[in-house]
Amino acid sequence: MTEAPIREGLPKGFRSAELGWPELDRIPHPPHRIPLLGDVVGVNRRTPLQDSLRYARQLGPVFRRKAFGKEFVFVWGARHAADLADESRFAKHVGLGIANLRPVAGDGLFTAYNHEPNWQLAHDVLAPGFSREAMAGYHPMMLTVARQLTEHWDRAAATGRAVDVPGDMTKLTLETIARTGFGHDFGSFERSRPHPFVTAMVGTLTYAQRLNSVPFPLAPLLLRGASRRNAADIAHLNRTVDELVRARRASGHGDGDLLDRMLETAHPRTGERLAPENVRRQVITFLVAGHETTSGALSFALHYLSRHPEVAARARAEVDRVWGDAAEPAYEQVARLRYVRRVLDESLRLWPTAPAFAREARQDTVLTGEHPMRRGAWALVLTPMLHRDPEVWGADAERFDPDRFDAPAIRSRAPHTFKPFGTGARACIGRQFALHEATLVLGLLLRRYEMRPDPAYRLRVTERLTLMPEGLRLHPERRTPVREPASDLRCPVPGAGD
């Protein structure tokens, strides 16, 4: 929590807002602020993001919150978010919650500070692993893992059992990134309980969030037991990845996957290679970020499909039409599911599973010509509220409507209004991987099942830095797909997947 100079001259570590916003008093905050404690009345430490959404509706597009001496500025207005997306004036800020993950992920792609050279090195080395050619190579393994999911759901459908949607999506996405990226099989679908890697990962994410709600000087005392568990969780993650890397080195090489690139590829210009410790950090970053957010996105999408049968029917008809009688879709056929992709985008609009990103000023500037910011000052963009800004999305922004992402609607919106993957140079490197995987899986499930919800279920969102539906269970029922004649394979209207 110290301020220290870094290579670019920007302050490192947490900076309370009063240090960077000279006119902070102009920015509203919640009522009933308590000295020393701050804005803690009526908040729940388990739902800090959803508390912030509630305050956002009350206080407007720029507001602040204070807890235990730490003051934060939140932004969600579309104009303000677009200004913060200006890469010439703002850069990624490794905010408090993300910085809390550095003991496990270090200078991995997601948690690296801007000045740390391994970020650019890893990005340049790994970017070809997300090319179109590489993505086509991952497709067969994605199908293999999806088959394990449908076999599991077939058994549930045959006996009339409900399925644990978040749990099963977590198994699916963990196996997908582990096998495609690192040639490792966790055996998730053979387990009745989550894999220990998942348990350790959830533990580290939950601990990182808890640190935000505890006064820093008291954290060692109040979180003594949690700190021990977190250290054990980090040790388990490290051991798992070290064994994975050891096995790859012993075997010689894989199939040119992400791990091969980390171990064998030199930077095309400088000739540098990733150091062994950084390889471990990058693998952990990809295993965690590469499955946690995608499993949440799939879970929210399945919730909305089960609650909107007319949307599900339209999406299912598209799958039947585009994929035809093929037993499994080819890589190119996934991108043709334009309406299914709209369903996914609309789910990510309402509940972006990485629900915030932070931006810091590269130099003294004025946000939207209204709020002065000193060099190094930062703000947290609340993505779910940006995605609900009525000036952009209309008075019915809370309503689920995939047609918000048809081509004319997209063209009519200003840039930087839809940001589920962050923004700028540090936006998610695996975006296309996640979108292809999620669209493929939704298409497979729609073609195979009718998904019946529990009528009594009401969406609850659990927070562990990422977002996930809590307690979501569905009843899959096998269906007989309706095939359209090959001559009637019409091209659907282009959408967000173009």
DOBA-378976 format. One record per residue (C-alpha): y, x negated, z negated; residue in one letter. Coordinates in Angstrom, 1 decimal, decimal comma. Example, Ala and Ser with C-alpha at 12.3 -4.5 7.8 and 13.67 -1.06 7.14 Angstrom:
// residues 2
c2:c1:c3:code
-4,5:-12,3:-7,8:A
-1,1:-13,7:-7,1:S
// end
This chain:
// residues 498
c2:c1:c3:code
0,0:0,0:0,0:M
2,3:-3,0:0,4:T
4,9:-3,6:3,1:E
4,5:-6,9:4,9:A
5,7:-8,3:8,2:P
3,3:-8,3:11,1:I
3,4:-10,0:14,4:R
5,7:-7,4:16,0:E
8,0:-7,4:13,0:G
7,1:-3,8:12,1:L
6,1:-3,1:8,5:P
2,4:-2,9:7,8:K
0,7:-0,5:5,4:G
2,0:2,8:4,0:F
5,7:3,5:4,3:R
7,0:6,6:2,5:S
9,3:8,7:4,7:A
12,5:7,9:2,8:E
12,2:4,3:3,9:L
12,3:5,2:7,6:G
14,2:8,5:7,9:W
17,9:8,0:6,9:P
18,6:11,7:7,0:E
15,5:12,9:5,3:L
17,3:15,4:3,3:D
17,9:17,5:6,4:R
14,2:18,0:6,9:I
12,8:21,0:4,9:P
10,0:20,7:2,4:H
7,9:23,3:0,5:P
9,5:25,1:-2,5:P
8,6:24,4:-6,1:H
8,6:20,6:-5,8:R
7,6:19,0:-9,1:I
9,0:15,6:-10,2:P
6,4:12,7:-9,8:L
3,7:15,1:-8,5:L
5,6:16,4:-5,5:G
4,5:19,4:-3,4:D
1,2:20,2:-5,2:V
1,7:23,8:-6,1:V
-0,8:26,1:-4,4:G
-2,5:23,3:-2,5:V
-6,3:22,6:-2,3:N
-7,3:18,9:-2,1:R
-10,3:19,9:0,1:R
-8,1:21,5:2,8:T
-5,0:19,3:3,2:P
-4,8:20,0:6,9:L
-5,0:23,7:6,6:Q
-2,4:23,6:3,8:D
-0,1:21,7:6,1:S
-0,6:24,4:8,9:L
0,4:27,0:6,4:R
3,6:25,1:5,5:Y
4,3:24,4:9,2:A
4,5:28,2:9,8:R
7,0:28,5:7,0:Q
9,1:25,4:7,5:L
9,4:24,9:11,2:G
8,6:22,2:13,8:P
9,6:19,3:11,6:V
8,9:19,3:7,9:F
7,9:17,0:5,0:R
5,5:17,0:2,1:R
5,4:14,8:-0,9:K
2,4:14,0:-3,1:A
2,3:11,5:-6,0:F
5,4:9,6:-4,7:G
4,3:9,5:-1,1:K
6,5:11,4:1,4:E
5,2:12,3:4,8:F
7,0:13,8:7,8:V
5,0:16,3:9,9:F
5,9:17,3:13,5:V
4,4:20,1:15,6:W
7,1:21,4:17,9:G
6,3:20,8:21,6:A
9,7:19,1:22,2:R
9,2:16,7:19,3:H
5,6:15,9:20,2:A
6,7:15,1:23,8:A
9,4:12,8:22,6:D
6,9:11,0:20,3:L
4,6:10,6:23,3:A
7,2:8,3:24,9:D
5,3:4,9:25,0:E
8,6:3,0:25,5:S
9,9:4,1:22,1:R
6,8:5,0:20,1:F
3,3:3,6:19,5:A
0,2:4,6:17,6:K
0,6:4,4:13,8:H
-2,5:3,8:11,8:V
-1,8:6,5:9,2:G
-3,0:6,7:5,7:L
-6,2:8,6:6,3:G
-7,1:6,3:9,2:I
-6,2:3,2:7,3:A
-8,6:4,3:4,5:N
-11,4:3,9:7,0:L
-10,6:0,2:7,6:R
-13,1:-1,0:5,0:P
-15,8:0,3:7,2:V
-14,3:0,1:10,8:A
-11,8:-2,8:10,4:G
-10,1:-3,6:13,6:D
-12,3:-1,3:15,7:G
-10,7:0,6:18,5:L
-9,8:3,6:16,4:F
-8,5:1,8:13,2:T
-7,0:-1,4:14,6:A
-3,3:-2,0:14,0:Y
-1,3:-2,4:17,2:N
-0,7:-6,1:16,5:H
-4,5:-7,0:16,1:E
-5,7:-8,7:19,3:P
-9,2:-7,3:19,1:N
-8,0:-3,8:20,1:W
-6,8:-4,8:23,5:Q
-9,8:-7,2:24,0:L
-12,3:-4,5:23,1:A
-10,5:-1,9:25,2:H
-10,5:-4,1:28,3:D
-14,1:-5,1:27,9:V
-15,4:-1,6:27,2:L
-13,3:0,5:29,6:A
-15,8:0,0:32,5:P
-18,4:1,5:30,3:G
-16,6:4,8:30,8:F
-16,2:4,6:34,5:S
-17,5:7,4:36,8:R
-20,5:5,2:37,7:E
-21,3:4,5:34,1:A
-21,0:8,1:33,2:M
-23,4:9,1:36,0:A
-25,9:6,6:34,5:G
-25,6:8,2:31,0:Y
-26,3:11,7:32,4:H
-30,2:11,5:32,4:P
-30,2:10,4:28,8:M
-27,9:13,2:27,8:M
-30,4:15,6:29,4:L
-33,3:14,1:27,5:T
-31,5:14,6:24,2:V
-30,5:18,1:25,2:A
-34,1:18,9:25,8:R
-34,9:18,1:22,2:Q
-32,2:20,5:21,1:L
-33,5:23,3:23,3:T
-37,1:22,7:22,2:E
-35,8:23,1:18,6:H
-33,9:26,3:19,4:W
-36,9:27,7:21,4:D
-38,9:27,5:18,2:R
-36,2:29,3:16,3:A
-35,9:31,9:18,9:A
-39,6:32,6:19,0:A
-39,7:33,3:15,2:T
-36,3:35,0:15,0:G
-34,8:32,3:12,9:R
-31,1:31,4:12,9:A
-30,0:27,9:13,7:V
-27,6:25,6:11,8:D
-25,1:25,1:14,6:V
-23,0:22,2:13,1:P
-26,2:20,4:11,9:G
-27,9:20,7:15,2:D
-24,8:19,7:17,2:M
-24,5:16,6:14,9:T
-28,1:15,7:15,6:K
-27,5:16,1:19,4:L
-24,3:14,1:19,6:T
-25,5:11,3:17,3:L
-28,7:10,8:19,4:E
-26,6:11,0:22,6:T
-24,2:8,2:21,8:I
-26,8:6,1:20,0:A
-29,2:6,2:23,0:R
-26,7:6,0:25,8:T
-24,5:3,5:24,2:G
-26,8:1,4:22,1:F
-30,4:2,1:23,2:G
-31,3:3,3:19,6:H
-33,2:6,4:18,7:D
-32,4:7,9:15,2:F
-35,2:10,5:15,5:G
-32,8:13,2:14,3:S
-34,7:16,1:15,6:F
-37,9:15,0:13,8:E
-36,1:15,2:10,5:R
-35,6:18,2:8,3:S
-32,6:16,6:6,7:R
-29,6:14,7:8,2:P
-30,3:11,1:9,1:H
-29,2:8,7:6,3:P
-26,6:7,3:8,7:F
-25,0:10,7:9,0:V
-25,0:11,2:5,2:T
-23,4:7,8:4,8:A
-20,9:8,5:7,6:M
-19,9:11,9:6,1:V
-19,5:10,2:2,7:G
-17,1:7,6:4,0:T
-15,0:10,2:5,9:L
-14,9:12,4:2,8:T
-13,9:9,5:0,6:Y
-11,2:8,4:3,0:A
-9,7:11,9:2,7:Q
-10,0:12,0:-1,0:R
-8,0:8,8:-1,4:L
-5,0:10,7:0,2:N
-5,0:13,3:-2,7:S
-5,2:10,9:-5,6:V
-2,3:8,8:-7,0:P
-2,9:5,3:-5,8:F
-2,6:3,5:-9,2:P
-5,1:6,0:-10,7:L
-7,6:5,9:-7,8:A
-9,8:3,1:-9,3:P
-10,1:5,2:-12,5:L
-10,4:8,7:-11,1:L
-12,7:7,8:-8,2:L
-14,9:5,2:-9,9:R
-18,1:7,0:-9,2:G
-17,0:8,0:-5,7:A
-15,9:4,4:-5,0:S
-19,4:3,1:-5,9:R
-21,0:5,7:-3,6:R
-18,5:4,8:-0,8:N
-19,4:1,1:-1,2:A
-23,1:2,1:-0,9:A
-22,4:4,2:2,2:D
-20,5:1,4:3,9:I
-23,3:-1,0:3,1:A
-25,8:1,4:4,7:H
-23,7:1,8:7,8:L
-23,4:-2,0:8,1:N
-27,1:-2,6:7,6:R
-28,0:0,1:10,2:T
-25,7:-1,5:12,8:V
-26,7:-5,1:12,0:D
-30,4:-4,1:12,5:E
-29,5:-2,4:15,8:L
-27,7:-5,5:17,0:V
-30,4:-7,9:15,8:R
-33,0:-5,9:17,7:A
-30,9:-6,0:20,9:R
-30,4:-9,8:20,6:R
-34,2:-10,2:20,1:A
-35,1:-8,2:23,1:S
-32,7:-10,1:25,4:G
-30,7:-7,2:26,9:H
-30,5:-3,5:27,4:G
-29,5:-1,6:30,5:D
-25,9:-2,6:30,7:G
-24,9:-0,1:28,1:D
-21,9:-0,4:25,7:L
-23,8:-2,7:23,3:L
-24,6:-5,1:26,2:D
-20,9:-5,1:27,1:R
-20,0:-5,9:23,6:M
-22,5:-8,8:23,3:L
-22,4:-10,3:26,8:E
-19,1:-9,4:28,6:T
-16,2:-11,7:28,5:A
-12,6:-10,5:29,1:H
-12,1:-10,6:32,9:P
-8,8:-12,5:32,5:R
-9,0:-14,6:29,4:T
-12,7:-15,2:29,1:G
-12,7:-14,1:25,4:E
-15,7:-12,4:23,8:R
-15,9:-10,1:20,9:L
-16,8:-11,8:17,6:A
-20,0:-10,7:15,8:P
-18,1:-9,0:13,0:E
-16,0:-7,1:15,5:N
-19,1:-6,0:17,5:V
-20,3:-4,4:14,2:R
-17,0:-2,7:13,7:R
-16,9:-1,4:17,3:Q
-20,5:-0,1:17,1:V
-19,7:1,8:13,9:I
-16,5:3,2:15,5:T
-18,4:4,5:18,5:F
-21,3:5,9:16,5:L
-19,0:7,7:14,1:V
-16,2:8,8:16,4:A
-18,5:9,2:19,4:G
-20,5:12,0:17,7:H
-18,5:13,5:14,9:E
-15,7:15,0:16,9:T
-17,9:16,1:19,8:T
-20,3:17,9:17,5:S
-17,3:19,8:16,0:G
-16,0:20,7:19,4:A
-19,4:22,1:20,5:L
-19,7:24,0:17,2:S
-16,3:25,7:17,5:F
-17,0:26,5:21,2:A
-20,4:28,2:20,3:L
-18,7:30,2:17,6:H
-16,1:31,6:20,0:Y
-18,7:32,3:22,7:L
-20,8:34,2:20,2:S
-17,8:36,3:19,1:R
-16,5:36,9:22,7:H
-19,5:38,3:24,7:P
-17,3:39,0:27,7:E
-16,3:35,3:27,8:V
-19,9:34,2:27,3:A
-21,0:36,5:30,2:A
-18,4:35,1:32,5:R
-19,4:31,5:31,6:A
-23,1:32,2:31,9:R
-22,6:33,8:35,4:A
-20,8:30,6:36,5:E
-23,7:28,4:35,2:V
-26,2:30,6:37,1:D
-24,1:30,5:40,2:R
-23,3:26,8:40,3:V
-26,6:25,3:39,0:W
-28,7:27,8:40,9:G
-32,5:27,3:40,7:D
-32,3:23,6:39,7:A
-34,4:22,9:36,7:A
-31,7:20,6:35,4:E
-28,2:20,0:36,7:P
-27,2:16,9:38,6:A
-24,3:14,9:37,3:Y
-21,9:16,3:39,9:E
-22,8:19,9:39,1:Q
-21,5:19,6:35,5:V
-17,9:19,0:36,7:A
-18,2:22,3:38,8:R
-18,4:24,4:35,6:L
-14,7:25,0:35,6:R
-14,7:28,1:33,4:Y
-17,1:26,6:30,9:V
-14,7:23,7:30,6:R
-11,9:26,1:30,0:R
-13,9:27,6:27,1:V
-14,3:24,1:25,7:L
-10,5:23,3:26,2:D
-9,5:26,6:24,5:E
-11,8:25,8:21,5:S
-10,2:22,4:21,3:L
-6,8:24,0:21,5:R
-7,4:26,2:18,5:L
-9,4:23,6:16,5:W
-8,9:20,1:17,8:P
-11,6:18,3:15,8:T
-9,4:15,2:15,4:A
-6,5:17,4:14,1:P
-3,6:14,9:13,9:A
-2,3:11,6:15,2:F
0,5:9,5:13,9:A
3,3:7,8:15,9:R
5,7:5,1:14,8:E
9,1:4,0:16,2:A
9,2:0,7:18,1:R
12,9:0,4:17,4:Q
15,7:2,5:15,8:D
15,8:5,8:17,7:T
16,6:9,5:17,3:V
13,8:12,0:17,6:L
14,8:14,7:20,2:T
18,5:13,7:19,6:G
18,3:15,3:16,1:E
16,5:13,1:13,5:H
17,4:9,4:13,2:P
14,3:7,1:12,7:M
14,4:3,5:11,8:R
12,1:0,9:13,4:R
8,7:1,4:11,9:G
9,3:5,0:10,7:A
6,4:7,3:11,5:W
5,5:10,9:11,8:A
2,2:12,8:11,8:L
1,7:15,2:14,7:V
-0,2:18,3:13,6:L
-2,2:19,0:16,7:T
-3,5:22,5:15,8:P
0,1:23,6:15,3:M
1,3:21,9:18,5:L
-1,4:23,9:20,2:H
0,0:27,1:18,7:R
3,7:26,6:19,4:D
4,7:30,0:20,6:P
7,3:28,5:23,0:E
4,4:27,0:24,9:V
1,4:29,2:24,3:W
3,1:32,6:23,7:G
3,3:35,1:20,9:A
-0,5:35,5:21,0:D
-1,2:31,8:20,5:A
-3,9:32,5:17,8:E
-5,9:34,5:20,4:R
-8,9:32,9:22,1:F
-8,3:33,0:25,8:D
-9,9:30,4:28,1:P
-7,7:31,5:31,0:D
-4,9:29,5:29,4:R
-6,5:26,6:31,1:F
-6,8:27,9:34,7:D
-5,0:25,8:37,2:A
-1,7:27,9:37,5:P
-1,4:28,1:33,7:A
-1,8:24,3:33,4:I
0,8:23,6:36,1:R
3,3:25,9:34,4:S
3,2:24,1:31,1:R
5,2:21,0:30,2:A
3,4:17,7:29,7:P
2,2:16,6:26,2:H
1,5:20,2:24,9:T
-2,3:19,8:24,8:F
-3,4:16,6:22,9:K
-6,9:16,9:21,4:P
-7,6:13,3:22,2:F
-4,4:11,7:21,0:G
-1,8:10,2:23,3:T
-0,7:7,1:25,1:G
-2,5:3,7:25,4:A
-4,4:4,3:22,2:R
-5,8:7,7:23,2:A
-9,6:8,2:22,9:C
-11,4:5,9:25,3:I
-14,5:8,1:25,3:G
-12,7:11,3:26,3:R
-14,6:11,8:29,6:Q
-17,9:11,0:27,9:F
-17,3:13,7:25,3:A
-16,1:16,2:27,9:L
-19,1:15,7:30,2:H
-21,6:15,8:27,3:E
-20,0:19,0:25,8:A
-19,7:20,8:29,1:T
-23,3:19,9:30,0:L
-24,7:21,1:26,7:V
-22,7:24,4:26,7:L
-24,0:25,1:30,2:G
-27,6:24,4:29,2:L
-27,3:26,7:26,2:L
-25,6:29,5:28,0:L
-28,2:29,4:30,8:R
-31,1:29,5:28,3:R
-29,9:31,8:25,4:Y
-27,9:34,8:24,3:E
-26,3:33,7:21,0:M
-26,1:36,4:18,4:R
-23,6:35,8:15,5:P
-24,0:36,9:11,9:D
-21,7:40,0:11,8:P
-20,6:39,1:8,2:A
-19,6:35,5:9,1:Y
-15,9:34,6:9,0:R
-14,8:31,2:10,3:L
-14,3:28,7:7,6:R
-13,2:25,2:8,5:V
-14,4:22,2:6,5:T
-12,3:19,0:6,5:E
-13,4:15,4:6,3:R
-10,7:13,8:8,3:L
-12,3:15,7:11,2:T
-12,8:19,4:11,4:L
-16,1:21,4:11,5:M
-17,0:25,1:11,2:P
-18,6:25,6:7,8:E
-21,9:27,5:7,4:G
-22,0:28,6:11,1:L
-25,4:30,0:12,0:R
-26,4:31,7:15,2:L
-29,5:33,5:16,4:H
-30,5:32,2:19,8:P
-32,5:34,6:22,0:E
-34,2:33,4:25,2:R
-33,0:35,0:28,4:R
-34,2:35,3:31,9:T
-31,4:33,8:34,0:P
-30,0:35,8:36,9:V
-30,0:33,7:40,1:R
-27,5:34,3:42,9:E
-28,7:33,7:46,4:P
-28,0:30,1:47,7:A
-25,7:31,6:50,3:S
-23,5:33,1:47,6:D
-22,7:29,8:45,8:L
-19,0:30,4:45,8:R
-16,6:27,7:44,6:C
-15,0:28,8:41,3:P
-11,3:28,7:40,8:V
-10,2:25,1:39,8:P
-9,3:24,7:36,2:G
-8,8:22,0:33,6:A
-11,9:20,2:34,6:G
-10,4:19,1:38,0:D
// end
